[in-house]
Amino acid sequence: MKICQAAQQFKKGALDEIQLRKNPSDVNQWFVMLRKQNGDLLMLADEQDEPIVDGDLTRLMGVLKSIGCKEARVFL
């Protein structure tokens, strides 16, 4: 899901949970999964539809805050 779509979904209350997960191909990086109320899991992507990954959880949380996220579940 593109970041602009995620922001709209937050405003509607259509997202059930935000998950921060380790990148399986690079354990030093994290990515974001969005769980919709119907149970679908979608990866957060930028406007070019590239997955948003980062090695710094603080920066990644800044991205999530910018779209309306107030909490996220971290999976190690």
Contacts in CASP RR format, 6 or more apart in sequence:
PFRMAT RR
TARGET T0000
AUTHOR 0000-0000-0000
METHOD contacts of the structure
MODEL  1
MKICQAAQQFKKGALDEIQLRKNPSDVNQWFVMLRKQNGDLLMLADEQDE
PIVDGDLTRLMGVLKSIGCKEARVFL
1 9 0 8 1.000
1 34 0 8 1.000
1 42 0 8 1.000
1 43 0 8 1.000
1 44 0 8 1.000
1 45 0 8 1.000
2 45 0 8 1.000
2 46 0 8 1.000
2 47 0 8 1.000
2 49 0 8 1.000
3 44 0 8 1.000
3 45 0 8 1.000
3 46 0 8 1.000
3 47 0 8 1.000
3 52 0 8 1.000
3 63 0 8 1.000
3 67 0 8 1.000
4 47 0 8 1.000
6 15 0 8 1.000
6 34 0 8 1.000
6 44 0 8 1.000
6 67 0 8 1.000
7 66 0 8 1.000
7 67 0 8 1.000
7 68 0 8 1.000
9 15 0 8 1.000
9 34 0 8 1.000
9 36 0 8 1.000
10 67 0 8 1.000
10 68 0 8 1.000
10 69 0 8 1.000
11 68 0 8 1.000
13 37 0 8 1.000
14 36 0 8 1.000
14 37 0 8 1.000
15 34 0 8 1.000
15 35 0 8 1.000
15 36 0 8 1.000
15 37 0 8 1.000
16 35 0 8 1.000
16 36 0 8 1.000
16 37 0 8 1.000
16 39 0 8 1.000
17 34 0 8 1.000
17 35 0 8 1.000
17 73 0 8 1.000
18 32 0 8 1.000
18 33 0 8 1.000
18 34 0 8 1.000
18 35 0 8 1.000
18 64 0 8 1.000
18 69 0 8 1.000
18 71 0 8 1.000
18 72 0 8 1.000
18 73 0 8 1.000
19 32 0 8 1.000
19 33 0 8 1.000
19 34 0 8 1.000
19 35 0 8 1.000
19 41 0 8 1.000
19 72 0 8 1.000
19 73 0 8 1.000
19 74 0 8 1.000
19 75 0 8 1.000
20 30 0 8 1.000
20 31 0 8 1.000
20 32 0 8 1.000
20 57 0 8 1.000
20 60 0 8 1.000
20 72 0 8 1.000
20 73 0 8 1.000
20 74 0 8 1.000
20 75 0 8 1.000
21 30 0 8 1.000
21 31 0 8 1.000
21 32 0 8 1.000
21 33 0 8 1.000
21 75 0 8 1.000
22 29 0 8 1.000
22 30 0 8 1.000
22 75 0 8 1.000
22 76 0 8 1.000
23 29 0 8 1.000
23 30 0 8 1.000
23 31 0 8 1.000
23 53 0 8 1.000
26 53 0 8 1.000
28 55 0 8 1.000
29 53 0 8 1.000
29 54 0 8 1.000
29 55 0 8 1.000
30 53 0 8 1.000
30 54 0 8 1.000
30 55 0 8 1.000
30 57 0 8 1.000
30 60 0 8 1.000
31 43 0 8 1.000
31 44 0 8 1.000
31 51 0 8 1.000
31 52 0 8 1.000
31 53 0 8 1.000
32 43 0 8 1.000
32 44 0 8 1.000
32 52 0 8 1.000
32 60 0 8 1.000
32 63 0 8 1.000
32 64 0 8 1.000
32 72 0 8 1.000
33 41 0 8 1.000
33 42 0 8 1.000
33 43 0 8 1.000
33 44 0 8 1.000
34 41 0 8 1.000
34 42 0 8 1.000
34 43 0 8 1.000
34 44 0 8 1.000
35 41 0 8 1.000
36 42 0 8 1.000
43 51 0 8 1.000
44 51 0 8 1.000
44 52 0 8 1.000
44 63 0 8 1.000
45 51 0 8 1.000
45 52 0 8 1.000
46 52 0 8 1.000
52 60 0 8 1.000
52 63 0 8 1.000
54 60 0 8 1.000
54 63 0 8 1.000
57 74 0 8 1.000
61 72 0 8 1.000
64 72 0 8 1.000
END
